[in-house]
Amino acid sequence: MSNNFDDEDAPPELIDISAMPADQTSLEEAPTARVPITLVTGYLGAGKTTLLNYILTEKHGKKIAVIMNEFGDSTDIEKQPMSVNKDGQEVTEWMEVGNGCICCSVKDSGVMAIESLMERQGTFDYILLETTGLADPGNIAPIFWMDEGLGSSIYLDGIVTLVDAKNIMRLLDEPAAEEKAEAHDKHHDHGSGPVLSMAHMQISHADVVILNKTDLVTVEELEAVRDRVTSINSVAKIHVTDHSRTPQIEGVLLDLHAYDHLADLDFSKKGHSHMDPAISTTAIVTPPIPADKVDCVDAWLRSVLWESTFPAPAKPITTEPHPDNFEIHRLKGILVLKDGTSRIIQAVRDVFEIRDAEPIEHDEERIQPLQCKIVLIGRGLGSSVEPWLESFESCVAGN
């Protein structure tokens, strides 16, 4: 295994605390800070491996652990790590690369790689996990909430999707058989409805979308791609690049804080777009709610995420009939409570959590009052936000 760590960057030697006096071991009892992880996804050929190699060679001041599915022939990393077989599954040994980063190649079980990685905790402060080109990020992201062991040591900072600007339209409109995606809920049969591709799934789950290979398209083609991506996921931040070289790393790939600062989202621009018939975005905006109604919101989320149905309304729905055959891929939001506190909602598929939010800073220049904001991205959400809004408000109004 090669070692490119500078002496001052080398991981500290382990100390046997069992031989230390009791008053000194107390310093070791403080809980270790959780490590952020970003999922990097995108279809085959979008430029994921090139992007990760770029990150490893840039000066960013972080010790990053990069988990790659497999190394391509074009990789700039010094050598491929030696693969070993463990309990019938292929894992790999870790190797150290530039900038104090560590990297590995893994097949089959990214979770196993992370578990192995966490045994080295303290030698890195960020994790990037590259998925395969055909991977559905909605199957991976919930692991970090459901696995108690992983959840106590790492947290999902966000999902980054690379998009090949030259080929994305074909992947969305005319996907080959292997490029198509199935509805994630077996009870949903969309029949001969709009085709759903894996590219749709990867964009719909993204917190950040990087439009790559933009040097291969015209200005008009790039604008059409941007509009299409926005119609699928209108709350993801979009960055434009070529050769997978982002103008900055912080806030684009690292330290995304995808679930923070939702109060600053301008939902007035997040309407219902029908440019893409397969997946759309809709946003619920409503006034602050009483603190004792958070449980009602929890019940509403269980109904729409677990059962894909609206709960029985506390009052009649007066708008058009609500959709009855939908599936939500991603949901995020902020609940502003009348007692001055707030809660963050984050969900991937049917896995969700409601947690305390950081205090919202007072902004004297804020024009709009603070409100509850929930954005939903998925399939079959209907042509209007009104049924969603009325259902949510009716549920909160119930006893």
C-alpha positions in Angstrom: 0.0 0.0 0.0 1.5 3.4 -1.0 1.7 6.1 1.6 1.6 9.8 0.5 0.7 11.3 3.8 3.0 14.1 4.9 4.3 13.6 8.4 2.1 16.3 9.9 -0.9 14.9 8.2 -0.3 11.3 9.3 -3.0 9.8 11.5 -2.1 9.9 15.2 -0.8 6.7 16.8 -3.3 4.7 18.8 -3.0 4.9 22.6 -4.0 2.1 25.0 -6.3 4.1 27.3 -6.6 1.0 29.6 -3.2 1.9 30.9 -4.0 5.5 31.6 -5.2 7.0 34.9 -9.0 7.3 35.2 -8.9 11.1 35.2 -7.2 11.0 31.8 -9.5 8.5 30.2 -12.5 10.8 30.8 -11.3 12.8 27.8 -11.9 9.8 25.6 -15.5 9.4 26.7 -16.8 12.3 24.7 -18.9 11.1 21.7 -17.1 11.2 18.3 -18.6 13.7 15.8 -20.5 12.0 13.0 -18.9 12.1 9.6 -20.8 13.5 6.6 -21.3 11.4 3.5 -22.3 12.5 0.0 -23.7 10.0 -2.6 -22.4 10.7 -6.1 -24.6 9.2 -8.7 -25.2 9.6 -12.4 -25.7 7.4 -15.5 -22.9 5.5 -17.2 -20.4 7.8 -18.8 -21.6 10.9 -17.0 -18.2 11.5 -15.5 -18.4 10.3 -11.9 -15.0 8.7 -11.7 -13.3 11.7 -13.4 -15.0 13.9 -10.9 -13.8 11.9 -7.9 -10.2 11.8 -9.3 -10.4 15.6 -9.7 -11.5 16.0 -6.1 -8.6 13.8 -4.9 -6.0 16.0 -6.7 -7.4 19.4 -5.6 -6.3 21.2 -2.5 -9.4 21.4 -0.4 -8.0 21.0 3.1 -10.0 17.8 3.9 -9.1 14.2 4.4 -11.7 12.5 2.2 -12.5 8.8 2.1 -13.7 8.0 -1.4 -15.5 4.7 -2.0 -15.6 3.8 -5.7 -17.5 0.9 -7.3 -14.6 0.0 -9.5 -11.6 1.8 -11.0 -11.7 2.5 -14.8 -8.7 2.3 -17.0 -8.5 6.1 -17.2 -8.1 6.6 -13.4 -5.2 8.8 -12.3 -4.9 7.1 -8.9 -1.6 5.4 -8.5 -2.7 1.8 -8.4 -5.7 -0.4 -8.0 -6.0 -1.7 -4.4 -5.7 -5.4 -3.9 -9.1 -7.2 -3.8 -9.8 -9.8 -1.1 -12.7 -12.1 -0.6 -14.6 -12.0 2.7 -17.5 -14.2 3.5 -18.2 -14.7 -0.2 -18.3 -11.0 -1.0 -15.6 -9.0 -2.8 -14.2 -6.2 -0.8 -10.9 -4.3 -1.2 -8.1 -3.0 0.8 -7.7 0.7 1.3 -5.0 2.8 -0.2 -3.8 6.3 0.6 -3.6 8.9 -2.1 -2.8 12.6 -2.3 -4.1 15.3 0.0 -4.2 12.9 2.9 -7.2 11.1 1.3 -7.9 7.4 1.3 -9.6 5.5 -1.5 -11.0 2.1 -2.2 -12.8 0.1 -4.9 -15.7 -2.0 -3.9 -18.2 -4.3 -5.6 -21.6 -5.6 -4.3 -21.7 -4.1 -0.9 -21.1 -0.4 -0.3 -22.4 -0.8 3.2 -19.6 -3.3 4.0 -17.0 -0.9 2.7 -18.4 1.9 4.9 -18.3 -0.4 7.9 -14.7 -1.3 7.2 -13.9 2.4 6.7 -15.4 3.4 10.0 -12.8 1.2 11.7 -10.3 3.8 10.5 -12.4 6.7 11.9 -10.2 9.7 12.8 -8.1 9.4 9.7 -10.6 11.3 7.5 -13.4 13.9 7.9 -15.6 13.3 4.9 -16.9 10.4 2.8 -17.8 10.3 -0.9 -19.6 7.2 -2.2 -19.9 6.7 -5.9 -22.8 4.5 -7.0 -22.9 2.4 -10.2 -24.4 4.0 -13.3 -27.5 1.9 -13.0 -28.0 2.4 -9.3 -31.1 3.9 -7.9 -30.0 6.3 -5.1 -33.4 5.8 -3.4 -32.3 2.3 -2.5 -29.1 3.5 -0.9 -29.8 6.7 0.9 -32.2 5.3 3.5 -29.5 2.9 4.8 -27.9 5.7 6.7 -31.1 6.2 8.7 -32.1 2.6 9.1 -28.8 1.1 10.1 -28.3 2.1 13.7 -24.6 1.4 13.6 -23.9 3.6 10.6 -26.4 6.2 11.7 -24.5 6.8 14.9 -21.2 7.4 13.1 -22.1 9.1 9.8 -24.9 11.2 8.3 -26.2 11.8 4.8 -25.0 15.3 3.8 -26.7 15.1 0.3 -27.0 13.4 -3.0 -25.1 14.7 -6.1 -26.2 13.6 -9.6 -24.0 14.1 -12.6 -25.8 14.6 -15.9 -24.3 14.0 -19.3 -25.7 17.1 -21.1 -25.0 15.5 -24.5 -27.0 12.4 -24.0 -29.5 13.1 -21.1 -32.5 13.8 -23.4 -32.3 10.4 -25.0 -31.9 8.7 -21.6 -35.1 10.5 -20.5 -37.2 10.1 -23.7 -36.0 6.9 -25.3 -34.3 4.7 -22.7 -33.1 1.2 -23.7 -34.6 -1.7 -21.7 -31.7 -1.7 -19.2 -32.0 2.1 -18.8 -35.6 1.9 -17.6 -36.7 2.0 -14.0 -39.5 0.2 -12.4 -42.0 1.8 -10.0 -40.5 1.3 -6.5 -43.9 0.4 -5.0 -45.1 -3.0 -6.3 -48.7 -1.9 -5.7 -48.3 0.9 -8.3 -49.1 0.0 -11.8 -48.7 3.0 -14.1 -49.5 0.8 -17.1 -48.8 2.5 -20.4 -48.1 5.8 -18.7 -45.0 8.0 -19.3 -41.7 6.0 -19.4 -39.7 6.2 -16.2 -35.9 5.9 -16.7 -33.1 5.4 -14.3 -32.0 8.9 -15.3 -35.3 10.2 -14.0 -34.7 8.5 -10.6 -31.2 9.8 -10.3 -32.3 13.4 -11.0 -35.4 13.2 -8.8 -33.4 12.2 -5.7 -30.7 14.8 -6.2 -29.9 17.7 -3.9 -27.3 18.9 -6.4 -27.3 18.3 -10.2 -24.0 18.9 -12.1 -24.6 19.3 -15.8 -21.4 17.9 -17.3 -19.9 17.7 -20.8 -21.5 21.1 -21.6 -18.7 21.8 -24.1 -20.4 19.2 -26.4 -23.7 21.0 -26.7 -24.9 24.4 -28.0 -26.2 27.2 -25.7 -29.7 26.3 -26.8 -29.3 22.6 -26.1 -27.9 23.4 -22.7 -30.8 25.6 -21.8 -33.2 22.8 -22.9 -31.4 20.4 -20.7 -31.5 22.8 -17.7 -35.2 23.3 -18.2 -35.9 19.6 -18.4 -33.9 18.9 -15.2 -35.7 21.7 -13.4 -39.0 20.3 -14.5 -38.1 17.0 -12.8 -36.5 18.4 -9.7 -37.0 22.1 -9.2 -35.3 22.4 -5.8 -31.9 20.8 -6.7 -29.1 23.3 -7.1 -27.7 23.1 -10.7 -24.1 23.6 -11.6 -22.7 23.7 -15.1 -19.2 22.3 -16.0 -17.2 20.3 -18.5 -14.7 17.5 -17.9 -16.1 17.1 -14.4 -14.2 20.1 -13.1 -16.5 22.1 -10.8 -15.5 25.7 -10.2 -15.6 25.0 -6.5 -15.9 22.0 -4.2 -17.3 23.4 -1.0 -21.1 23.6 -1.3 -21.1 21.8 -4.6 -19.8 18.4 -3.6 -18.8 18.8 0.0 -20.6 20.4 3.0 -23.9 20.5 1.1 -26.1 20.7 4.3 -28.9 19.6 2.0 -31.4 19.5 4.8 -30.5 22.8 6.4 -31.7 26.4 5.7 -34.9 25.2 4.0 -36.5 28.4 5.4 -34.6 30.3 2.7 -36.0 28.4 -0.2 -38.1 30.5 -2.5 -41.0 28.3 -3.1 -42.8 30.9 -5.1 -40.7 29.7 -8.0 -41.4 26.0 -7.4 -44.6 25.4 -9.3 -46.0 22.3 -11.0 -44.1 21.8 -14.3 -45.3 19.4 -16.9 -42.3 19.6 -19.2 -41.6 16.0 -18.1 -44.7 13.8 -17.8 -43.0 11.1 -15.8 -41.9 13.0 -12.7 -42.8 16.4 -11.3 -42.2 18.7 -8.3 -44.9 20.3 -6.2 -44.6 22.5 -3.1 -46.9 23.0 -0.1 -46.6 26.4 1.6 -48.8 27.1 4.7 -48.7 29.3 7.8 -47.0 28.2 11.0 -48.7 25.5 13.0 -49.1 24.8 16.7 -46.4 22.7 18.2 -48.9 20.0 19.3 -49.8 19.4 15.6 -46.4 17.9 14.7 -47.8 14.5 15.4 -50.6 15.2 12.9 -47.9 16.0 10.3 -46.2 12.7 11.2 -49.5 10.8 10.5 -49.9 12.7 7.2 -46.4 11.7 6.1 -47.0 8.0 7.1 -50.1 8.0 4.9 -48.6 9.6 1.8 -45.2 7.9 2.0 -46.1 4.5 3.3 -49.5 4.0 1.9 -49.4 6.4 -1.1 -52.8 7.7 -0.1 -54.2 10.8 1.4 -55.5 10.4 5.0 -59.2 10.8 5.6 -59.8 14.6 5.6 -61.0 16.4 8.7 -63.1 18.5 6.3 -64.3 17.9 2.8 -61.8 18.5 -0.1 -63.2 21.3 -2.2 -60.8 21.3 -5.1 -60.3 18.7 -7.9 -60.0 15.0 -6.8 -56.7 14.2 -5.3 -54.3 11.8 -7.1 -54.8 8.2 -6.1 -51.9 6.5 -7.8 -48.7 8.4 -6.9 -45.3 7.6 -5.5 -43.0 10.1 -3.8 -39.3 9.7 -4.4 -38.0 12.6 -2.3 -39.6 14.9 0.2 -38.0 17.7 2.3 -39.4 20.6 4.2 -39.5 22.8 7.2 -42.2 23.1 9.8 -42.4 26.5 11.4 -44.1 26.3 14.7 -46.1 29.1 16.5 -43.9 28.8 19.6 -40.9 30.1 17.5 -39.2 26.7 17.0 -39.0 24.7 13.8 -38.6 21.1 12.6 -36.9 19.7 9.5 -38.5 16.9 7.5 -36.4 14.8 5.2 -37.5 11.7 3.4 -36.3 9.3 0.7 -39.0 7.0 -0.5 -40.9 5.6 2.5 -38.1 6.4 5.1 -38.4 9.8 6.8 -37.6 11.7 9.9 -38.7 14.8 11.6 -36.0 16.5 13.7 -35.3 19.7 15.5 -34.0 22.4 13.2 -31.4 25.0 14.0 -32.8 28.3 15.2 -33.9 30.5 12.2 -31.9 33.7 12.2 -33.8 36.9 12.3 -33.6 38.7 9.0 -34.9 42.3 9.0 -34.9 42.3 5.2 -37.1 39.3 4.9 -40.2 40.3 2.9 -42.3 37.2 3.3 -43.1 35.9 6.8 -41.8 32.5 7.9 -44.0 29.7 6.7 -44.1 25.9 6.7 -42.7 24.6 3.4 -42.8 21.0 2.1 -41.6 20.0 -1.4 -42.5 16.7 -3.0 -40.8 15.1 -6.0 -42.3 12.0 -7.5 -44.6 10.4 -10.0 -48.3 10.9 -10.5 -48.6 13.9 -8.2 -51.4 15.4 -10.2 -51.8 18.6 -12.2 -52.3 20.9 -9.2 -50.9 21.5 -5.7 -54.3 22.4 -4.3 -55.3 18.8 -3.3 -52.0 18.4 -1.5 -52.3 21.6 0.3 -55.9 21.0 1.4 -55.1 17.5 2.5 -52.2 18.7 4.6 -54.1 21.6 6.1 -57.1 19.3 6.8 -54.9 16.8 8.6 -53.3 19.5 10.7 -56.7 20.9 11.6 -57.9 17.5 12.8 -57.9 16.4 16.4 
